[in-house]
Amino acid sequence: MHPLCPCWSCYCLLLISSLGVQGTPVAPRADPEQVHLSYPGEPGSMTVTWTTWVPTPSEVQFGLQPTGPLPLRAQGTFSPFVDGGILRRKLYIHRVTLRGLLPGVQYVYRCGSSRGWSRRFRFRALKNGPHWSPRLAVFGDLGTDNPKAFPRLRRDTQRGMYDAVLHVGDFAYDMDQDNARVGDKFMQLIEPVAASLPYMTCPGNHEERYNFSNYKARFSMPGNNEGLWYSWDLGPAHIISFSTEVYFFLSYGHHLVERQFHWLESDLQKANKNRTARPWIITMGHRPMYCSNADLDDCTWHESKVRKGLHGKFYGLEDLFYKYGVDLQLWAHEHSYERLWPIYDYQVFNGSQEMPYTNPRGPVHIITGSAGCEERLTPFSLFPRPWSAVRVKEYGYTRLHILNGTHVHIQQVSDDQDGKIVDDIWVVKPLVGRMMYF
């Protein structure tokens, strides 16, 4: 009798491992996983998104009591998502929007169906109107491997320190990898934070595969542009999220650059008309206009694409953001933290020598991409540029406190130094005469 060949042994092993204890295939799970929240832009609402491996009804049960029955119900929809990898893995993404929430009130919820429920989570509904002080955690470039800052972010979230998260591009490294299993692992990683706070996003270069399909499918952002660009109001601020990637992955369509640019201009015009109610305009996009890192990324070039546009003259964002008086620009991509002096066209526009961020005459740029990923930290060039105020090559993330219509507090938390605050500034702007810089 001839011994089994190695390939036949492997086949038998795979067959056995794919069967249950009774010799039948293991059924895909109907239990929800990868639960996360987002704010759909409508006061008194919150969207719950989760994944199952079979099609099931989409329901959220919620209420005010931590134990006992959850008396409120909301139904939603699910969509199949087929990853572009060779296995064509299929996920079912569920979305349910809760409405009529009481501002500032804590809710308990679970999601799923009679075929399986998630555990219970808690969130606090966002307050309505401009007269409150939102607290945000801001970062980009968080990977499934080496997510250095995430344990601290999780603890801070559990302590009730934040009202929302801004993730400024680059997730998982990468969500499409291993036939999207890395995306699943990442969404499971962030669940303890993202199931408790609205987790607001923008696309980065690591989301590019299959026309950003994993990003578009897994996150539920406001508007009708698949989360590539959108805006929302939070307290005294109008926050705009956009895609820097339309400038770099032109194979998906040059028209996206033009569409986004015109949308941005229209949104900024509306935001300026509403400055009395929402004095602050804040943008978030993945690749910075400026940086002083020691690499060859777009931001190290004098005429960066994000800053000056295609071919150095079409649809550049610096002039647009300057014209409409964007106050604070949040970026990532560089795996470090850098704060710039108020700047426009390489000129520093500090408010004064003593108080550079009090009534600055140009936007403030913050680059915060050091949350932790497999690519490690990015070094800086040997000498800082004249427009670079602070550079930190340490893992960490940024705290943004929009105190009121005139004061914003920005802090950088170093995970390498056990939570030490390594940068701390206030941006102060009067309510009068702040629409545009010129």
BELTA-V429631 format. One record per backbone hydrogen bond with DSSP energy under -0.5 kcal/mol. CO is the residue of the C=O (numbers start at 1). NH is the residue of the N-H. If there is no record, write none. Layout:
co | nh
CO | NH
CO | NH
This chain:
co | nh
5 | 9
6 | 10
7 | 11
8 | 12
9 | 13
10 | 14
11 | 15
12 | 16
13 | 17
14 | 18
16 | 19
18 | 26
20 | 23
24 | 20
29 | 53
33 | 51
36 | 49
37 | 199
38 | 40
38 | 47
41 | 43
42 | 45
44 | 101
46 | 98
47 | 38
48 | 96
49 | 36
50 | 94
51 | 33
52 | 92
57 | 59
58 | 76
59 | 112
60 | 74
61 | 110
62 | 72
63 | 108
69 | 71
72 | 62
74 | 60
77 | 95
79 | 93
81 | 83
81 | 91
85 | 88
89 | 83
91 | 81
91 | 93
92 | 52
92 | 94
93 | 79
94 | 50
95 | 77
96 | 48
96 | 98
98 | 46
102 | 105
105 | 125
107 | 123
108 | 63
109 | 121
110 | 61
111 | 118
112 | 59
113 | 116
116 | 113
121 | 109
123 | 107
123 | 125
125 | 104
130 | 132
132 | 134
132 | 236
134 | 402
135 | 163
135 | 164
136 | 400
137 | 166
138 | 398
139 | 168
140 | 371
141 | 143
141 | 372
142 | 172
146 | 148
147 | 150
147 | 151
149 | 153
150 | 154
151 | 155
152 | 156
153 | 157
154 | 158
155 | 159
156 | 161
157 | 160
163 | 198
164 | 137
165 | 167
165 | 200
166 | 139
166 | 168
167 | 169
167 | 202
169 | 141
170 | 142
171 | 173
171 | 175
172 | 144
174 | 177
175 | 183
176 | 179
176 | 180
177 | 181
177 | 182
178 | 181
180 | 184
181 | 185
182 | 186
183 | 187
184 | 188
185 | 189
186 | 190
187 | 191
189 | 192
190 | 193
190 | 194
191 | 195
193 | 196
193 | 197
194 | 37
196 | 124
197 | 37
198 | 165
198 | 200
200 | 167
202 | 169
203 | 286
204 | 207
205 | 208
208 | 211
208 | 212
209 | 213
209 | 214
210 | 213
212 | 216
213 | 217
214 | 218
215 | 219
219 | 221
225 | 228
230 | 241
232 | 239
234 | 237
236 | 280
237 | 234
237 | 239
238 | 282
239 | 232
240 | 284
241 | 230
242 | 244
244 | 247
245 | 248
245 | 249
248 | 250
249 | 252
250 | 253
253 | 256
254 | 257
254 | 258
255 | 259
256 | 260
257 | 261
258 | 262
259 | 263
260 | 264
261 | 265
262 | 266
263 | 267
264 | 268
265 | 269
266 | 270
267 | 271
268 | 272
269 | 273
270 | 274
272 | 275
274 | 277
274 | 278
280 | 238
280 | 282
281 | 327
281 | 328
282 | 240
283 | 330
284 | 242
286 | 332
292 | 381
293 | 295
297 | 300
298 | 301
299 | 291
301 | 304
302 | 304
304 | 308
305 | 309
306 | 317
307 | 318
307 | 319
308 | 316
309 | 312
310 | 313
310 | 314
313 | 315
314 | 310
316 | 320
317 | 321
318 | 322
319 | 323
320 | 324
321 | 326
322 | 325
322 | 437
327 | 364
328 | 283
328 | 330
329 | 366
330 | 285
331 | 368
332 | 334
334 | 336
334 | 369
335 | 378
336 | 369
337 | 392
338 | 367
339 | 389
339 | 390
342 | 349
343 | 363
344 | 347
347 | 344
349 | 361
355 | 358
356 | 351
357 | 359
357 | 428
363 | 343
364 | 329
365 | 340
366 | 331
366 | 368
367 | 338
368 | 140
370 | 396
371 | 149
372 | 143
373 | 376
379 | 294
385 | 388
387 | 341
387 | 389
390 | 339
392 | 337
392 | 394
395 | 415
395 | 416
397 | 413
398 | 138
399 | 411
400 | 136
400 | 402
401 | 403
401 | 409
406 | 429
407 | 403
407 | 404
408 | 427
409 | 401
410 | 425
411 | 399
411 | 413
412 | 414
412 | 422
412 | 423
413 | 397
413 | 415
414 | 419
414 | 420
415 | 418
417 | 420
420 | 414
420 | 422
423 | 412
425 | 410
426 | 428
427 | 408
428 | 359
431 | 434
